[in-house]
């Protein structure tokens, strides 16, 4: 991740995850699905498979994903939200130089 995102650990959570958020392509009467067309695609590609593993084996991320699915979110939307959550967790870990500690996370 540090190769694709060298500023990891130095930005705030909104700035670090801005490339993962979907943006709606809407203009006037045109309404459509939100797509991701900004940001770095390499980061999205690097986080996709790890987030599938996190959803399977990490109880915190799995709970977050299942909660989003129960709220009616599409699978890809929930995956993107989990990717954003993982990226903000990694950013906070590097910023504070703390190892992974699930007791400190409030998801």
Secondary structure, DSSP 8 states (H G I E B T S, - for coil): -TTT-TTTTTS-HHHHTTTTS-EE--BTTB---EE--SS-HHHHHHHHHHHHHHHHH-HHHHHHHHHHHHTT--HHHHHHHHHHHHHHHHHHHHHHT----GGG---
